[in-house]
Amino acid sequence: MPTNVVGIDLGTTYCAISTLDDRGQPVTLPNRDGDMLTPSAVLLLDGEAVVGQAALDVAQEQPDRVATLIKRRMGLDSFGRAVAG
């Protein structure tokens, strides 16, 4: 039974996923929008995660609801987001 292997690049600005074709050559897979790169952005909306361009579209109007550039802040004492309450 063949094993499917994938590689995921969780980039600061964009993410991508690749696999190997039948000849062992890497192939980047498109996201559900058909794009090869997905913006590294997440929005939690009604208990669901909205990612990529759809999250960035919301960020234009509501930047405080969308998480971006997380990798740049990892390891900092102030890492995280304030919770509205």
TORVEX-119634 format. One record per atom (N, C-alpha, C, O, CB): x, y, z; chain; atom name. Coordinates in steps of 0.001 Angstrom, whole numbers. Glycine has a CB too. Layout:
BEGIN
+---------+---------+---------+----+----+
|      xx |      yy |      zz | ch | at |
+---------+---------+---------+----+----+
|       X |       Y |       Z |  A | CA |
...
+---------+---------+---------+----+----+
// end
This chain:
BEGIN
+---------+---------+---------+----+----+
|      xx |      yy |      zz | ch | at |
+---------+---------+---------+----+----+
|     850 |   -1180 |       0 |  A |  N |
|       0 |       0 |       0 |  A | CA |
|     893 |    1240 |       0 |  A |  C |
|    1735 |    1384 |     886 |  A |  O |
|    -966 |       0 |    1229 |  A | CB |
|     728 |    2140 |    -977 |  A |  N |
|    1592 |    3332 |   -1042 |  A | CA |
|    1315 |    4281 |     119 |  A |  C |
|     195 |    4388 |     618 |  A |  O |
|    1390 |    4070 |   -2377 |  A | CB |
|    2368 |    4955 |     521 |  A |  N |
|    2258 |    5955 |    1574 |  A | CA |
|    2325 |    7333 |     949 |  A |  C |
|    3257 |    7631 |     201 |  A |  O |
|    3369 |    5777 |    2637 |  A | CB |
|    1348 |    8178 |    1247 |  A |  N |
|    1376 |    9556 |     766 |  A | CA |
|    2162 |   10396 |    1750 |  A |  C |
|    1892 |   10382 |    2951 |  A |  O |
|     -60 |   10120 |     578 |  A | CB |
|    3119 |   11115 |    1243 |  A |  N |
|    3957 |   11979 |    2057 |  A | CA |
|    3669 |   13414 |    1653 |  A |  C |
|    3609 |   13730 |     465 |  A |  O |
|    5473 |   11634 |    1891 |  A | CB |
|    3490 |   14284 |    2640 |  A |  N |
|    3300 |   15696 |    2357 |  A | CA |
|    4309 |   16511 |    3148 |  A |  C |
|    4772 |   16102 |    4213 |  A |  O |
|    1860 |   16136 |    2689 |  A | CB |
|    4630 |   17650 |    2611 |  A |  N |
|    5462 |   18622 |    3297 |  A | CA |
|    4671 |   19897 |    3427 |  A |  C |
|    4030 |   20339 |    2473 |  A |  O |
|    6798 |   18864 |    2551 |  A | CB |
|    4711 |   20490 |    4596 |  A |  N |
|    3966 |   21714 |    4847 |  A | CA |
|    4939 |   22816 |    5227 |  A |  C |
|    5738 |   22655 |    6149 |  A |  O |
|    2907 |   21506 |    5955 |  A | CB |
|    4873 |   23920 |    4525 |  A |  N |
|    5667 |   25103 |    4842 |  A | CA |
|    4739 |   26089 |    5537 |  A |  C |
|    3900 |   26724 |    4897 |  A |  O |
|    6322 |   25734 |    3550 |  A | CB |
|    4895 |   26212 |    6844 |  A |  N |
|    4106 |   27177 |    7612 |  A | CA |
|    4895 |   28474 |    7677 |  A |  C |
|    5609 |   28734 |    8646 |  A |  O |
|    3776 |   26641 |    9051 |  A | CB |
|    4760 |   29264 |    6659 |  A |  N |
|    5523 |   30490 |    6558 |  A | CA |
|    4919 |   31631 |    7358 |  A |  C |
|    3755 |   31583 |    7755 |  A |  O |
|    5642 |   30891 |    5128 |  A | CB |
|    5719 |   32647 |    7587 |  A |  N |
|    5260 |   33821 |    8315 |  A | CA |
|    4185 |   34574 |    7551 |  A |  C |
|    3245 |   35093 |    8153 |  A |  O |
|    6422 |   34740 |    8609 |  A | CB |
|    4313 |   34639 |    6240 |  A |  N |
|    3374 |   35380 |    5413 |  A | CA |
|    2454 |   34463 |    4609 |  A |  C |
|    1262 |   34737 |    4470 |  A |  O |
|    4128 |   36294 |    4480 |  A | CB |
|    3014 |   33375 |    4081 |  A |  N |
|    2238 |   32421 |    3283 |  A | CA |
|    2577 |   30999 |    3696 |  A |  C |
|    3652 |   30738 |    4236 |  A |  O |
|    2506 |   32620 |    1774 |  A | CB |
|    1650 |   30079 |    3438 |  A |  N |
|    1842 |   28657 |    3685 |  A | CA |
|    1635 |   27898 |    2382 |  A |  C |
|     931 |   28360 |    1484 |  A |  O |
|     873 |   28144 |    4787 |  A | CB |
|    2262 |   26721 |    2292 |  A |  N |
|    2091 |   25869 |    1121 |  A | CA |
|    2192 |   24415 |    1555 |  A |  C |
|    2778 |   24101 |    2591 |  A |  O |
|    3148 |   26198 |      27 |  A | CB |
|    1612 |   23532 |     749 |  A |  N |
|    1707 |   22100 |     997 |  A | CA |
|    2107 |   21420 |    -299 |  A |  C |
|    1616 |   21767 |   -1373 |  A |  O |
|     365 |   21524 |    1542 |  A | CB |
|    3004 |   20448 |    -189 |  A |  N |
|    3492 |   19729 |   -1359 |  A | CA |
|    3490 |   18235 |   -1076 |  A |  C |
|    3449 |   17802 |      75 |  A |  O |
|    4907 |   20207 |   -1750 |  A | CB |
|    3533 |   17472 |   -2136 |  A |  N |
|    3629 |   16024 |   -2047 |  A | CA |
|    4552 |   15557 |   -3162 |  A |  C |
|    5051 |   16369 |   -3941 |  A |  O |
|    2219 |   15344 |   -2148 |  A | CB |
|    4778 |   14254 |   -3239 |  A |  N |
|    5595 |   13693 |   -4299 |  A | CA |
|    4696 |   13034 |   -5331 |  A |  C |
|    3741 |   12336 |   -4989 |  A |  O |
|    6615 |   12685 |   -3736 |  A | CB |
|    5018 |   13266 |   -6615 |  A |  N |
|    4231 |   12623 |   -7672 |  A | CA |
|    4710 |   11185 |   -7861 |  A |  C |
|    5538 |   10701 |   -7089 |  A |  O |
|    4339 |   13417 |   -9009 |  A | CB |
|    4202 |   10513 |   -8868 |  A |  N |
|    4534 |    9105 |   -9120 |  A | CA |
|    6000 |    8876 |   -9446 |  A |  C |
|    6499 |    7761 |   -9293 |  A |  O |
|    3695 |    8580 |  -10245 |  A | CB |
|    6695 |    9911 |   -9893 |  A |  N |
|    8129 |    9814 |  -10199 |  A | CA |
|    9001 |   10281 |   -9041 |  A |  C |
|   10226 |   10308 |   -9158 |  A |  O |
|    8456 |   10630 |  -11439 |  A | CB |
|    8366 |   10654 |   -7906 |  A |  N |
|    9129 |   11124 |   -6757 |  A | CA |
|    9486 |   12589 |   -6815 |  A |  C |
|   10320 |   13054 |   -6038 |  A |  O |
|   10367 |   10334 |   -6628 |  A | CB |
|    8867 |   13332 |   -7727 |  A |  N |
|    9138 |   14761 |   -7864 |  A | CA |
|    8149 |   15561 |   -7024 |  A |  C |
|    6970 |   15212 |   -6964 |  A |  O |
|    9064 |   15193 |   -9347 |  A | CB |
|    8608 |   16625 |   -6376 |  A |  N |
|    7704 |   17429 |   -5551 |  A | CA |
|    6684 |   18201 |   -6388 |  A |  C |
|    6999 |   18726 |   -7456 |  A |  O |
|    8506 |   18401 |   -4700 |  A | CB |
|    5470 |   18253 |   -5881 |  A |  N |
|    4376 |   18969 |   -6534 |  A | CA |
|    3655 |   19783 |   -5476 |  A |  C |
|    3199 |   19233 |   -4474 |  A |  O |
|    3394 |   17988 |   -7259 |  A | CB |
|    3547 |   21086 |   -5689 |  A |  N |
|    2800 |   21930 |   -4765 |  A | CA |
|    1319 |   21777 |   -5058 |  A |  C |
|     895 |   21829 |   -6212 |  A |  O |
|    3238 |   23418 |   -4876 |  A | CB |
|     535 |   21586 |   -4005 |  A |  N |
|    -902 |   21379 |   -4149 |  A | CA |
|   -1644 |   22698 |   -3986 |  A |  C |
|   -1303 |   23491 |   -3108 |  A |  O |
|   -1409 |   20349 |   -3123 |  A | CB |
|   -2645 |   22944 |   -4810 |  A |  N |
|   -3425 |   24174 |   -4658 |  A | CA |
|   -4361 |   24080 |   -3455 |  A |  C |
|   -4780 |   22991 |   -3064 |  A |  O |
|   -4231 |   24460 |   -5935 |  A | CB |
|   -4681 |   25227 |   -2879 |  A |  N |
|   -5663 |   25261 |   -1797 |  A | CA |
|   -7063 |   25198 |   -2409 |  A |  C |
|   -7200 |   25076 |   -3626 |  A |  O |
|   -5493 |   26545 |    -915 |  A | CB |
|   -8082 |   25280 |   -1589 |  A |  N |
|   -9446 |   25136 |   -2115 |  A | CA |
|   -9852 |   26269 |   -3054 |  A |  C |
|  -10838 |   26147 |   -3782 |  A |  O |
|  -10428 |   25063 |    -971 |  A | CB |
|   -9096 |   27373 |   -3042 |  A |  N |
|   -9373 |   28469 |   -3967 |  A | CA |
|   -8581 |   28333 |   -5268 |  A |  C |
|   -8731 |   29146 |   -6181 |  A |  O |
|   -9053 |   29802 |   -3306 |  A | CB |
|   -7736 |   27297 |   -5347 |  A |  N |
|   -6925 |   27087 |   -6539 |  A | CA |
|   -5577 |   27775 |   -6499 |  A |  C |
|   -4820 |   27702 |   -7467 |  A |  O |
|   -7666 |   27551 |   -7728 |  A | CB |
|   -5262 |   28443 |   -5400 |  A |  N |
|   -3985 |   29156 |   -5269 |  A | CA |
|   -2918 |   28223 |   -4703 |  A |  C |
|   -3228 |   27345 |   -3897 |  A |  O |
|   -4143 |   30405 |   -4363 |  A | CB |
|   -1680 |   28403 |   -5112 |  A |  N |
|    -585 |   27575 |   -4616 |  A | CA |
|    -101 |   28009 |   -3248 |  A |  C |
|     479 |   27207 |   -2516 |  A |  O |
|     561 |   27604 |   -5585 |  A | CB |
|    -325 |   29253 |   -2892 |  A |  N |
|      65 |   29769 |   -1581 |  A | CA |
|   -1181 |   30242 |    -842 |  A |  C |
|   -2104 |   30794 |   -1441 |  A |  O |
|    1099 |   30926 |   -1718 |  A | CB |
|   -1190 |   30018 |     460 |  A |  N |
|   -2301 |   30436 |    1307 |  A | CA |
|   -1780 |   31464 |    2303 |  A |  C |
|    -811 |   31180 |    3007 |  A |  O |
|   -2948 |   29216 |    2041 |  A | CB |
|   -2375 |   32633 |    2389 |  A |  N |
|   -1927 |   33611 |    3381 |  A | CA |
|   -1993 |   33026 |    4800 |  A |  C |
|   -2948 |   32336 |    5155 |  A |  O |
|   -2784 |   34890 |    3293 |  A | CB |
|    -979 |   33310 |    5587 |  A |  N |
|    -914 |   32835 |    6971 |  A | CA |
|   -1747 |   33756 |    7850 |  A |  C |
|   -1221 |   34652 |    8510 |  A |  O |
|     560 |   32772 |    7477 |  A | CB |
|   -3038 |   33524 |    7848 |  A |  N |
|   -3973 |   34343 |    8614 |  A | CA |
|   -5114 |   33456 |    9096 |  A |  C |
|   -5576 |   32571 |    8375 |  A |  O |
|   -4514 |   35536 |    7761 |  A | CB |
|   -5565 |   33707 |   10333 |  A |  N |
|   -6648 |   32916 |   10918 |  A | CA |
|   -7644 |   33849 |   11593 |  A |  C |
|   -7268 |   34797 |   12283 |  A |  O |
|   -6095 |   31874 |   11933 |  A | CB |
|   -8914 |   33559 |   11378 |  A |  N |
|  -10021 |   34262 |   12019 |  A | CA |
|  -10903 |   33210 |   12665 |  A |  C |
|  -11295 |   32251 |   12000 |  A |  O |
|  -10832 |   35143 |   10994 |  A | CB |
|  -11225 |   33358 |   13939 |  A |  N |
|  -12186 |   32481 |   14583 |  A | CA |
|  -13530 |   33173 |   14539 |  A |  C |
|  -13703 |   34261 |   15088 |  A |  O |
|  -11768 |   32138 |   16047 |  A | CB |
|  -14482 |   32531 |   13880 |  A |  N |
|  -15792 |   33127 |   13649 |  A | CA |
|  -16863 |   32110 |   14009 |  A |  C |
|  -17005 |   31086 |   13341 |  A |  O |
|  -15944 |   33596 |   12174 |  A | CB |
|  -17611 |   32391 |   15056 |  A |  N |
|  -18681 |   31493 |   15497 |  A | CA |
|  -18183 |   30075 |   15724 |  A |  C |
|  -18847 |   29112 |   15343 |  A |  O |
|  -19804 |   31479 |   14480 |  A | CB |
|  -17018 |   29943 |   16342 |  A |  N |
|  -16463 |   28631 |   16661 |  A | CA |
|  -15788 |   27923 |   15501 |  A |  C |
|  -15318 |   26797 |   15663 |  A |  O |
|  -17531 |   27768 |   17183 |  A | CB |
|  -15727 |   28546 |   14346 |  A |  N |
|  -15094 |   27961 |   13170 |  A | CA |
|  -13844 |   28756 |   12809 |  A |  C |
|  -13800 |   29974 |   12984 |  A |  O |
|  -16077 |   27922 |   11977 |  A | CB |
|  -12830 |   28057 |   12305 |  A |  N |
|  -11610 |   28724 |   11848 |  A | CA |
|  -11741 |   29081 |   10376 |  A |  C |
|  -12024 |   28223 |    9540 |  A |  O |
|  -10370 |   27828 |   12079 |  A | CB |
|  -11536 |   30344 |   10071 |  A |  N |
|  -11494 |   30832 |    8693 |  A | CA |
|  -10029 |   31169 |    8439 |  A |  C |
|   -9421 |   31919 |    9203 |  A |  O |
|  -12461 |   32097 |    8456 |  A | CB |
|   -9463 |   30619 |    7372 |  A |  N |
|   -8032 |   30805 |    7131 |  A | CA |
|   -7784 |   31416 |    5763 |  A |  C |
|   -8675 |   31483 |    4917 |  A |  O |
|   -7291 |   29473 |    7250 |  A | CB |
|   -6558 |   31856 |    5571 |  A |  N |
|   -6118 |   32320 |    4265 |  A | CA |
|   -6705 |   33651 |    3842 |  A |  C |
|   -6898 |   34554 |    4656 |  A |  O |
|   -6448 |   31310 |    3251 |  A | CB |
|   -6986 |   33754 |    2548 |  A |  N |
|   -7461 |   35009 |    1980 |  A | CA |
|   -8782 |   35445 |    2592 |  A |  C |
|   -9012 |   36639 |    2786 |  A |  O |
|   -7607 |   34881 |     481 |  A | CB |
|   -9654 |   34489 |    2899 |  A |  N |
|  -10946 |   34843 |    3508 |  A | CA |
|  -10736 |   35547 |    4846 |  A |  C |
|  -11459 |   36490 |    5167 |  A |  O |
|  -11819 |   33582 |    3704 |  A | CB |
|   -9756 |   35098 |    5628 |  A |  N |
|   -9442 |   35762 |    6893 |  A | CA |
|   -8850 |   37147 |    6638 |  A |  C |
|   -9196 |   38105 |    7329 |  A |  O |
|   -8465 |   34907 |    7725 |  A | CB |
|   -7972 |   37256 |    5663 |  A |  N |
|   -7382 |   38566 |    5345 |  A | CA |
|   -8429 |   39561 |    4869 |  A |  C |
|   -8327 |   40756 |    5145 |  A |  O |
|   -6303 |   38415 |    4280 |  A | CB |
|   -9430 |   39072 |    4159 |  A |  N |
|  -10502 |   39959 |    3707 |  A | CA |
|  -11229 |   40585 |    4894 |  A |  C |
|  -11607 |   41755 |    4837 |  A |  O |
|  -11496 |   39191 |    2823 |  A | CB |
|  -11427 |   39825 |    5960 |  A |  N |
|  -12057 |   40341 |    7172 |  A | CA |
|  -11112 |   41308 |    7884 |  A |  C |
|  -11556 |   42281 |    8494 |  A |  O |
|  -12457 |   39183 |    8113 |  A | CB |
|   -9815 |   41036 |    7803 |  A |  N |
|   -8815 |   41864 |    8481 |  A | CA |
|   -8839 |   43307 |    7985 |  A |  C |
|   -8466 |   44218 |    8724 |  A |  O |
|   -7424 |   41274 |    8283 |  A | CB |
|   -9270 |   43524 |    6753 |  A |  N |
|   -9352 |   44881 |    6229 |  A | CA |
|  -10308 |   45730 |    7063 |  A |  C |
|  -10037 |   46902 |    7326 |  A |  O |
|   -9800 |   44862 |    4765 |  A | CB |
|  -11415 |   45142 |    7472 |  A |  N |
|  -12444 |   45859 |    8234 |  A | CA |
|  -12307 |   45672 |    9747 |  A |  C |
|  -12648 |   46570 |   10517 |  A |  O |
|  -13819 |   45398 |    7793 |  A | CB |
|  -11807 |   44506 |   10174 |  A |  N |
|  -11740 |   44167 |   11595 |  A | CA |
|  -10384 |   43543 |   11937 |  A |  C |
|  -10323 |   42355 |   12255 |  A |  O |
|  -12885 |   43204 |   11975 |  A | CB |
|   -9318 |   44303 |   11879 |  A |  N |
|   -7977 |   43748 |   12076 |  A | CA |
|   -7759 |   43104 |   13445 |  A |  C |
|   -6893 |   42241 |   13589 |  A |  O |
|   -6963 |   44825 |   11882 |  A | CB |
|   -8528 |   43509 |   14444 |  A |  N |
|   -8361 |   42943 |   15782 |  A | CA |
|   -8930 |   41530 |   15898 |  A |  C |
|   -8719 |   40870 |   16916 |  A |  O |
|   -9022 |   43841 |   16804 |  A | CB |
|   -9642 |   41054 |   14885 |  A |  N |
|  -10242 |   39723 |   14922 |  A | CA |
|   -9429 |   38685 |   14156 |  A |  C |
|   -9772 |   37503 |   14174 |  A |  O |
|  -11638 |   39779 |   14365 |  A | CB |
|   -8361 |   39104 |   13485 |  A |  N |
|   -7594 |   38199 |   12631 |  A | CA |
|   -6156 |   38103 |   13140 |  A |  C |
|   -5503 |   39115 |   13396 |  A |  O |
|   -7619 |   38680 |   11156 |  A | CB |
|   -5681 |   36868 |   13281 |  A |  N |
|   -4307 |   36626 |   13720 |  A | CA |
|   -3411 |   36465 |   12495 |  A |  C |
|   -3649 |   35612 |   11640 |  A |  O |
|   -4226 |   35368 |   14633 |  A | CB |
|   -2377 |   37299 |   12430 |  A |  N |
|   -1378 |   37215 |   11364 |  A | CA |
|       2 |   37385 |   11985 |  A |  C |
|     122 |   37825 |   13129 |  A |  O |
|   -1631 |   38295 |   10255 |  A | CB |
|    1024 |   37044 |   11247 |  A |  N |
|    2422 |   37242 |   11657 |  A | CA |
|    2746 |   36602 |   13010 |  A |  C |
|    3597 |   37104 |   13744 |  A |  O |
|    2731 |   38725 |   11718 |  A | CB |
|    2075 |   35501 |   13341 |  A |  N |
|    2269 |   34839 |   14629 |  A | CA |
|    3719 |   34383 |   14810 |  A |  C |
|    4277 |   34520 |   15898 |  A |  O |
|    1323 |   33642 |   14757 |  A | CB |
|    4327 |   33846 |   13760 |  A |  N |
|    5695 |   33336 |   13895 |  A | CA |
|    6682 |   34427 |   14287 |  A |  C |
|    7690 |   34141 |   14933 |  A |  O |
|    6142 |   32692 |   12598 |  A | CB |
|    6413 |   35652 |   13914 |  A |  N |
|    7332 |   36739 |   14255 |  A | CA |
|    7302 |   37063 |   15747 |  A |  C |
|    8249 |   37646 |   16275 |  A |  O |
|    6990 |   37985 |   13450 |  A | CB |
|    6225 |   36690 |   16424 |  A |  N |
|    6096 |   37009 |   17852 |  A | CA |
|    6361 |   35823 |   18769 |  A |  C |
|    6422 |   35991 |   19987 |  A |  O |
|    4722 |   37541 |   18128 |  A | CB |
|    6518 |   34634 |   18211 |  A |  N |
|    6769 |   33449 |   19037 |  A | CA |
|    8059 |   33634 |   19829 |  A |  C |
|    9060 |   34121 |   19303 |  A |  O |
|    6850 |   32172 |   18161 |  A | CB |
|    8019 |   33247 |   21075 |  A |  N |
|    9188 |   33357 |   21930 |  A | CA |
|    9280 |   34664 |   22681 |  A |  C |
|   10092 |   34782 |   23598 |  A |  O |
|   10406 |   33179 |   21125 |  A | CB |
|    8481 |   35645 |   22328 |  A |  N |
|    8484 |   36915 |   23044 |  A | CA |
|    7691 |   36785 |   24342 |  A |  C |
|    6732 |   36017 |   24414 |  A |  O |
|    7899 |   38040 |   22162 |  A | CB |
|    8087 |   37529 |   25356 |  A |  N |
|    7363 |   37515 |   26621 |  A | CA |
|    5912 |   37954 |   26457 |  A |  C |
|    5031 |   37504 |   27190 |  A |  O |
|    8057 |   38408 |   27625 |  A | CB |
|    5674 |   38833 |   25493 |  A |  N |
|    4327 |   39369 |   25295 |  A | CA |
|    3550 |   38607 |   24222 |  A |  C |
|    2561 |   39120 |   23698 |  A |  O |
|    4404 |   40839 |   24923 |  A | CB |
|    3984 |   37394 |   23889 |  A |  N |
|    3319 |   36603 |   22849 |  A | CA |
|    1872 |   36314 |   23255 |  A |  C |
|    1605 |   35925 |   24392 |  A |  O |
|    4086 |   35275 |   22592 |  A | CB |
|     967 |   36502 |   22339 |  A |  N |
|    -454 |   36249 |   22605 |  A | CA |
|   -1275 |   37450 |   22232 |  A |  C |
|    -761 |   38445 |   21720 |  A |  O |
|    -686 |   35892 |   24074 |  A | CB |
|   -2565 |   37345 |   22494 |  A |  N |
|   -3472 |   38426 |   22187 |  A | CA |
|   -4319 |   38704 |   23416 |  A |  C |
|   -4653 |   37795 |   24176 |  A |  O |
|   -4353 |   38087 |   20962 |  A | CB |
|   -4656 |   39947 |   23597 |  A |  N |
|   -5532 |   40315 |   24703 |  A | CA |
|   -6941 |   39782 |   24414 |  A |  C |
|   -7402 |   39810 |   23273 |  A |  O |
|   -5550 |   41868 |   24913 |  A | CB |
|   -7596 |   39311 |   25435 |  A |  N |
|   -8952 |   38794 |   25293 |  A | CA |
|   -9910 |   39889 |   25695 |  A |  C |
|   -9829 |   40423 |   26801 |  A |  O |
|   -9173 |   37512 |   26149 |  A | CB |
|  -10826 |   40225 |   24787 |  A |  N |
|  -11824 |   41249 |   25089 |  A | CA |
|  -12779 |   40694 |   26136 |  A |  C |
|  -13164 |   39526 |   26083 |  A |  O |
|  -12598 |   41690 |   23802 |  A | CB |
|  -13153 |   41527 |   27073 |  A |  N |
|  -14049 |   41000 |   28096 |  A | CA |
|  -14766 |   42010 |   28803 |  A |  C |
|  -15556 |   41698 |   29694 |  A |  O |
|  -13350 |   40213 |   29044 |  A | CB |
+---------+---------+---------+----+----+
// end
